[in-house]
Amino acid sequence: MIRFKKIQIVSDLQLILLGIKRKVRIAFISRYLFNNWHLLLIKYILARIGFNVKLRAEIGNCTVVLDPEVFVGLLFLFYNRLIRSVECTDNMFFVNGMKVNDISDVIYNVEILAKILGWDYDSVCNCYVRDRVKFRHMRPSVINIIDGDAYSFLKVNGRIVVDIGAFIGDSAIYFALKGAKRVISIEPHPEAYKELLENIRLNSLTNIIIPVNAGLASKPGSICIKGTDLMHTYSTYHRPGGNCDSHIPAITLRELIDKYAVKDDAVLKIDCEGCEYDVILNDYEHVRVFKELLIEYHTYAVNKSVKELLKILAKDYKCKLVEGEKDIGIIYCIRR
């Protein structure tokens, strides 16, 4: 279940403290996974500050050395209820009851994690399938959004959703499965957009999901795409103008609202690695058209504070923080 925090944040320090509280909650998840969880937490902290220590984890009657990233990854998966159990007997590991050869693969190999979660690779469609949902390639975001039910708090049934930062279509497909009337999917990166089109077709959702190869901005123009690798679009703010590998048209909320007849009960989801600041600070009159907002903020991408967004949003919206920190987090807002 998503834990909401009312936004009464007035300083970066409070955001930092919220982040620390979340990390503490996740840390104590370790008591459900490891016999020697106290010692592991101490050693993990020592490893993070530079000491050469090994994390020897005791699981069942087995002992295994974990990379710090694997240790934390397992905690996050358990915290988000994707992993229900990790067991080991005679050096044989079982995650959610399924045998895995190497516990690290659960973190480093997304295909293995997908298999644990019930996804199968279908050689007929050359895609991953579960419960008739299909994806050309398995990506971490698929697991986060589809398996993690990341946007469960949004009320999309029967509504239009404008999905900014659609990536490969995982969020658009999620919204369609939840009953959205239409999903306008905006994705600037050419390779991500290509895979988005494939996934829409695989799921026979061309009558619901409308793909748009563009980047959101407060003014018309073009978006600068840096890097051709699909995975490069993660944590990259494709901003207007500049010298770059390619240029993609920029689209504004006004254009989207007019072109696709977006109504005032529509939902706006923004996850664009920084463009949220440009749009909310400079084009708020069109943001406030939407009934519900989901905004993933990325302060590191634009060197701004989340307080700047909250001050403007408070004019018309009641907002809550969905597990956030100073640098990154998710704001959920509903218009008063």
Buried (B, 14 or more C-beta within 10 A) or exposed (E): EEEEBEBEBEEBEBBEBBBEEBEEEBBEBBEBBBBBBEBBBEBBEBBEEEEEEEBBBBBBEBEBEBBBEBBBBBBEBBBBEBBEEBBBEEEEBBBBEEEBEEBBBBBEBBEBBBBBBEBEEEEEEEBBBBEEBBBBBBBEBBBBBBBBBBBEBBEBEEBBBBBBBBBBBBBBBBBBBBEBBBBBBBBBBBBBBBBBBBBBBBBEBEEBBBBBBBBBBBEEBBBBBBBEEBEBBBEBBBBBEEEBEBBBBBBBBBBBBEEBEBEEBBBBBBBBBBBBBBBBBEBBEBBBBBBBBBBBBBBBBBEBBBBBBBEBBEEBBEBBBBBBBBBBBBBBBBBE
